[in-house]
Amino acid sequence: MDFNQLRLDVEELQKTCWTQVIKQYFNALSADQVVTKAHAQDFQTIADTESEKFLTHELKRLIPNSLVLGEEAQAAGQASLDIFTQSKPDDYIWVIDPIDGTYNFVNNHDDFAVIIALVQNNETIGGWIYQPKTGDIVSTIKGDGAYLNGQPTHVSNTATLAELNGYSPVIYSGRTPFKTHFQNCAAELKQIDNLRSAGVHYLNMVAGQADFYMVHHSMPWDHLAGALLFEEAGGVVSKWDGSAYKPSDHKDFLISANSAATHKALMDKFIKPIYP
């Protein structure tokens, strides 16, 4: 298989998905085209379901006999997170988040992304993130580095805690016991934000525009592509216990940083006091 051509083909597919499927619904959703899932701010729209169907069909065409795990299919009980451990070692598995940041999409904000990852034998081997409203796209095949809009890209070189700019939904979430601790530690950083889109967080980090990301969940459609892209751009990604993040690890917490030194500093400050 020509993986470089595959990288380019998936980029074009993401752009086509936006123009042919998603775009018509942006800033044009009716009330009956939006439902909630796990909680009141966890939205699913007709744009999510229709774009996932489109991507599923086209990705299976790119790699015949490949498998697909889509966020919306899993939510509907049509796909299982066990796919990574129950599939054959040589199976290719596409992982899709058709609109990452649906909350933003519903509220007509630009911070949403189309995310696609490719997995084989419980290893992420390809990653793509496209932000339609800016036109930026990052992509990688494992071992070949990361690309931003077709050009090689690298993580930032920010080195000290006081200069770090990054993301963590933990400081805003009422569904985690770590919120107060993170808020207290955040005072030592330049900025910590939450754009409500893992894809946009990772894209900005891969582009060298942000330095870290700490998150209290690890669903594959949100993080597989971005974690691989960030590592290929020179960053460091691990679970909160310091071990490697695998596709089957969907119940773990993740920390990503632009260097081993920054990763350690954030682990020592934010993670170890609450997750020894």
Disulfide bonds with the S-S distance in Angstrom:
none
